[in-house]
Amino acid sequence: MSQNSVILGLPFIQAAQAQKHLTHNEAIDTLDALTQIAIIDERTEPPVGVTEGDRYLVAANATSDWTGRDNAIALAKSGGWAFFPPQVGWQAWNSALNTLIVWDGSVWTPVTGDLSELNNLDGIGLGTTFDTTNRLSVSSDATLLNHAGAGHQLKLNKSSTTDFASLMFQTGFSGRAEVGTTGSDNLEVKVSSDGTTFKTGLYIDGATGLASFPSGVTGLTDPSFGDSPAITADYAAARGTDLFTNGTGLLGNTYNFPASFTLEQALSPNLPTSFAYTGHYNDVETMQEFLPVDPNLVYRLSTYIRQEDAAGDWSTFPNGARHQQMMGLLCFDVDKQEIKAVHHTRYAENGVDSMTTLAAPLKPGDTVVQLSDATGWNTTNNSPARRGITIFAYKSTGGQTYSHYSRYTDRDMFDLSGVDKVTNTVTLNAPLPASMGNPDTSDGSWPAGTSVANSSGGSTYKYSFFSGLILDQVDTWYGCTNHIGGVDESGTNRVENFPPGTAFVKVFWLPNYSNQVGGWNGFPDTGANHRILYAGVSVTPEPLAASKRSSNGGVDIKVPTPDFAGGQITLQPQAFKIEER
């Protein structure tokens, strides 16, 4: 029978052995030393002042009483040392390093050492299962990515610009918000209500750093101020007391002017800049902003204008290189729909206004209109614009009903022979279309008593500044002034009055109107480089003006007119004024 155990070499109690307790106690001491090993430190020589039971790891090249005991566990016992050579797999806690170490047969190695076996795993699932797309899956109340003593970066790297690198926020595994570089190198913040259609709230250009809000932005101002963009101090300064922002070019750019206009800072009538249009007439050009107006008031319209000379011999033309210029106002209703002549003009036969009322209800599909009085309706003018009908019962989206403005109108609705002034009826050449129906009734019918008129035509544009203006000289600044005010209820499209329904206006230009390719109406083609310049464009209330409705429904205007020599100001009928500056 062996006298010691195979693994730890613990002594066995032998048969008929005397003092068996000594053998037993020696085995207990060995177990006490090697069970739950925790060494104080690793040393090459014994420490001074040890306590019974202290354990140390004998380092390589040990000296003194530990010579030849390399890698053994040294136990302070009975004033000396007991040594226990390690066996493969023994583990010990190094209290000095707070590290668990293990004997591999040749060296004690920290358990937290080489973790290369954790590299290139197929995936990791913490509280859940990973898949081939979500290689790292975590199911938890929270996920903490902490620093290691300084900062911390979370990096999302993509292969190419057109790939995605983003954070996706989901509800029920359906996308609701995304932040990142999605298909480009620009930063985007997107949201979705269905996981399919995403709307971009914030967009930051990767090249310039400029931020934009493609879906708009709220909360910058008090909601009671409206939903238009917030303005800057420079913008407010550029408007001053005028309605037309940047009319003098104070912003140093072409804001509020047509895209075809360019800045001409070197040439202006004592203003920050002027605005140049170059070349042949192309089409109507309009300002950017809507200007809110009170159509009951009178406004002064003014601008400086300069026709540049053009290279060439123009002596055979009456006006040389000078061309016709047009400038006026486009008018819009409260819903920002453009008001044209057809929306308020009325035909008058032999001086009798066609405005009347329905004598019987009228609905889509009807072919006869029964009028209270057809005296003023057209039986002589075959123009399609003057063979139409306008129903004056139009309402804005806010519910306001207009008496002299309507969008229920159409042309070429009857023949001249269809008007019977004896029976006060108009026979239509086609059933009344659904577009002319009453939106407030189920069948689109208009009741008897509804205002109705024979439609008419009018100028395409309201030339409120000037029409057909030809300057006296080239290369000379001129100041132009005109006025507009009051609501035109005459049905004749008076140029000095606002059309009914006006809530906003925009300035428009027909620049170099007669400079057309090949020449036009006695004017030469002065080429694609011929310039017309504008400066100091202004739309301003005229507080001292007076107005009075005339008998035909229009509004006559008188405006303050200074007499420099006499030193007085009088009210005179409004009229276009131009003078050299």
Secondary structure, 3 states (H helix, E strand, C coil): CCCECCCCCCECCCCCCCCHHHHHHHHHHHHHHHCCCEECCEECCCCCCCCCCCEEEECCCCCHHHCCCCCCEEEEECCEEEEECCCCCCEEEECCCCEEEEECCCCEEECCCCCHHHCCCCCEEECCCCCCCCCEEECCCCCCCCCCCCCCCCCCCCCCCCCEEEEEEEECCEEEEEEEEECCCCEEEEEECCCCCEEEEEEECCCCCCEECCCCCCCCCCHHHCCCCCCCHHHHHHHCCCCCCCCCCCCCCCCCCCCCCEEECCCCCCCCCEEEEECCCCCCEECCCCEECCCCCEEEEEEEEEECCCCCCCCCCCCCCCCCEEEEEEEECCCCCEECHHHCCECEECCEECCEEECCCECCCCCEEEECCCCCCCCCCCCHHHCCEEECCCECCCCCECCCCCCCEECCCEEEEEEECCCCEEEECCCCCHHHCCCCCCCCCECCCCEEEEECCCCCCEEEEEEEECCCCCCCCEEEEEEEECECCCCCCCCCCECCCCCEEEEEEECCCCCCCCCECCECCCCCCCEEEEEEEEEEECCCCEEEECCCCCEEEEEEEEECCCCEEEEEECCCEEEEC
